[in-house]
């Protein structure tokens, strides 16, 4: 029998077909979806020369995703929420309750103290995001942070999302360092949360790569993020400077991440960013609370 030059990869369902088609597309392998009407069911048709590479790509994908997925699509199309952000909430709660134990000076050792930072204690820019003034402050930041940062991690990746949001929160504290007097003190993760909101607003920058008329949609996305910032970040008792600094830093970092070269947008880069985040978290905490 004469060869057609094509090979068929059978699948079990429409969902699996779409998932595998995306996997092959990410590897530059062209695949045609075969609905199998009246035939053997769903499948993907690829060139015979691409068949070994396609099978290997699918095998690696299945191997990497055989455990329960933390990152799950929400009912709204195109939105992914990363449930691993719950560990961040547990971390904040742990630091809060550590500070409630008979540990005199625990909070003052890590809070944002402008005079101390200017004297060389730079780590306070980071450790202040782990501390909260009271239960209400903690609950407000965890409840809002789980939503916004969970979406941020779903969009940018767990490691990259956490590291960029953490740096954005540090950017908010740097803004306070520059604009507030030396007597200023501050704690809370709200700058990091506003950084995540800025990153979510910045993802619309990627629309510019698709079509020239998307500039209007990009501006709408950023404006929508700005309106949410005004709603959540400008309350009367809020540290507006830290919030605004975090939001603007998040916008810049988000715009940078959505334009990363394709060769850097992979699990290795995300894992490396996660290790940098953990290293920065551990190092600054040790310097403050040792």
Secondary structure, 3 states (H helix, E strand, C coil): CCCCCEEEEECCCHHHHHHHHHHHHHCCCCCEEECCCCCCCCEEEEEHHHHHHHHHHHHHHHHHCCCCCCEEECCCCCCEEECCHHHHHHHHHHHHHHHHCCCCCHHHHHCEEHHHHHCCCCCHHHHHHHCCCCHHHHHHHHHHHHHHHHHHHHHHCHHHHHHHHHHHHHHHHHHHHHHCCCCCEECCCHHHHHHHHHHHHHHHHHHHHCCHHHHHHHHHHHHHHHHHHHHHHCCCCCCHHHHHHHHHHHHHHHHHHHCCCHHHCCHHHHHHHHHHHHHHHHHHHHHHHC
